[in-house]
Amino acid sequence: MIFKGRRSSGRHARDGRPVDGATGDLDASSEADTPERGPYDISAAPDGVQRLDLGSLHIPAVDGVEVRVQADPDGTIQQVVLVHGENALQLGAFAAPRTEGIWGEVRDEIRASLVEQGATARETDGDYGTELWARVNTPDGPADLRFVGVDGPRWMVRALYQGRAATDPAAAGPLAEVLDGLVVDRGQEAKPVREALPLRLPREVAEQAVRDNADGDGGGAVNGTPPGQQHPYRAQPAPGQGGRG
């Protein structure tokens, strides 16, 4: 998926929302004003922004950013990765308690898991509070990762940067703009803490995927333009679906 929209006017100072697992009521109803930047709860999202609706995540259109998803045949999305040049940003949203954030605990668990696998990891301050930077071993050699977490009202966003943006936040550019403008739709139903919030393809894209799969079209790649959108995007099948992906 490639969206080409106007860029934001620049990065802003973080609003007063607690981060890094800080306690305090994160209920959206307690926020009197719209935060200066996101990720936003859907109840506080600015109007007039073109976004791709993937269910629990609404991704803003930023010039030159490609949105790649891995999806099941029924349209359920397993993974969302944004790409700009040599950099990538993987996004996920998870259920959290009403009264406290969970990024601090989640970050500790990620760090322990990485170290157990032989990676090196360290914490550092970033735009959203404490980040986790790691270097892992891959078949292609060492690779750098940067984990960013944002606690919101009953949700947490986990963002994973790869490429030069993993060690140089200034290089994230348009990908950082996407994170700044991201919108989370938590829904009202009760969910276990840390459960991944559901992601889905827009209906028009899911239907096109079914048609393409029935026609045996090129491993399930989908191109479509939903009503009201001007830019094409692509969805790829999740690994293990009928030998595709």
N, C-alpha and C positions, 0 to 999 in steps of 0.2 A: 504494500500500500504506500503510495507516495502522496502526501498532502503538501500543497504549496500555498501557504497563507501568509498574511503580514506578520512580521516579527513583533514581539512585545517591545515596549519602550525601554526595557532594561531590567536588571535584577534589583530587587528591593530588599530592604532590611526585613528580617523575619518578623512576623506578627507575634503577639504575646502568647500564642498557644503553647502549652507545656510540651516539651520534647524530651527525648532520651529517657523514657520511662518515668518521667516525673509524675507524682500524684496530683490529683486535683480533678474536678469535674470537667470532663471533655465533651459533655453533651452539647450538641449543636445549638440547642435552645438557649444555652448560657452565653453564646457569643452575640453581643448586641450588634456588632458591625461586621461587614465583610472583610476577611483578612486581606492584607495588601498583596499577598501572593499565595499560591497553593503549595502542595495539594489542598484543594478545597473539598469540604463536604458539599454534597449536592444541594443542601439547603442554603448554602452561602456562595454558590458559584456565580461569577459575574455573567451577565447576559451579553448577547451579541458576539459570541465567540464560536467559530466553526469547530466542532468536535466530532470525532468518530466514536459512536456509542457501542462499546463492547460489553455492556451489561454493568458490572460493578465499576469499571473504569471507563471514563470518557476522556479520550485523548485529543488534545488541541492540535489543530493544524499548524505546523511550523515549517517554513520554507526549507525544502531539501531533506526533510526527515522521512525515511521510509519505515513503515510499520509492517513488520513481519509476524504472522501468527501461525501457530501449528494447531490445527483443529481436527476434531473427530468428524466423521461423516454427518453426524446430527447437528453440527455447528458448535458444539462445545469446544471452547478454546483451552488448550493445555499450556500454551506459552505465548507471551507477547514480548517481542524484542524490537526496539527502535534502532535504526542504523543511520548514521551520518558520517560519511567518509570512512575513516579507519576506526571510528568509535561505535560502540554499541551500548544500549541501555535496556536491561531486562526489568520488567515491572510486574509486581504482584501486590494484591491487597488481601488483608486477613482480618478476621473478626477479633475484636478486643473488648475488654470490660468497659463499662460506662464510666468508671471513676478513676482509672489509671491507665497509663501507657504500658506497652509491653516491649518496646524496642530495646531497652536495656537488657532484659532477660534474653530476648532473641539474639541479640548481638553476642552475648556471652556464649550462647550455645553454638552459634556459627563459628566463633573463634575456636572453641574447644574442638569442634569437629575438624576444622581445617588443620589445626596443630596435630591432631591425632593422625591425619593423613600425610604428615610430613611437610606441610606448608608453613610458611612464616606469616605472622599476623601481628598488627599493632593498631592501636586506637589513636585517632587524631581528631582535632576539632574541625568542623566544617560548617557550611551554611545552615544546616538543620540540626546542629548539635554534634554529638560524638559519632564519627564514622569508623568503619573498620576497613583497613587496607591490608591486603594479603598478596603473597606471591606463591603460586601453586606450580607444581610440575605437571606438564602435559606431554603427550607424545611428540609434540612439535617444539618442546623446550619450555622454559619458565614463562609464565603468564601472570600479569598483574590484575587484581580485582579490587574494586572499591565498593563497599556496601554502605548504603545510606538508608536510614530509617526515619519515618515521620509518623508520629502518633496523632491521630485525629479522634473525633467523637465516635467511639465504638469501632474504630478501625485502625489499622496500621498499614502504611505503604512501605514495601521493601523495594529499593532500587539498587540495581547492580550494574556498575559501569565497567566496561572492558575497553581495551585499547589505550591510547595515550591519555584519555580522560580518567583512567584509573589511577594515574600518578600525578596528573596535572589537571586539577579541576577546571582551570581556565580554558582548557582545550575542549571541555564538554560542549560549549557553545549552544547550538540549537537544541541539543538533547537536554541541557539544563533548563532551557525555556519550556520544553515539554513538561518536565517535572514541576516547574513553577506554576504551570497552567492546568495541571492534571485535576480531574474531578472524580471523587469517589462516591458511588451510590451504594451505601451499606445495606439498604433495605431495613424493614422494621422487624422482621422475624428473628426469633432467638436463634443464635448460632453458638456452637462451642468456641471458646477462646482459641485463637490461632487457626481456625478453619479458613481455608482459602475462600475468598468471596468469588462467586461464580462469574465466569467470563463466557461470552457467546458472540458469534458472528451476527452482524445485522441480518435480518430475515432475507433480504434480497440476495446477499452474498451466499448464505447457506443454501438457498434454493438453486443458485447458479452452480454451486459446488456439486449438488446432487445431480444436476443435469450433465455437468462435465464428466463426473465419475461414470455415469451411465453410458456416456459416449466414449469412454476410454480416452479422455483428453489429457495427455501429457502429465500424468501423475497427479492430477487433481488441482493444479494451479487455477486460481479463480481471478478473473478480472470483472469488476462491476462498478457501476456508479449508482448509488442509492438516490432516491428522490431528494432534491434539495442540496445534493453535494456535487461539486464540480470536478473532483479529483479521483482518479482510479486508485484502487488498492488491491492487494493480492493476499490470498490465504493459501497456506500449504497444509496438506493433511498431516496429522500427528504421526510420529514414527510408530510402526507396527500395525498400521491400518491397511490390511490387505497387501502388505509388502511394499507400500508406497512410503515416500518420505525418506 
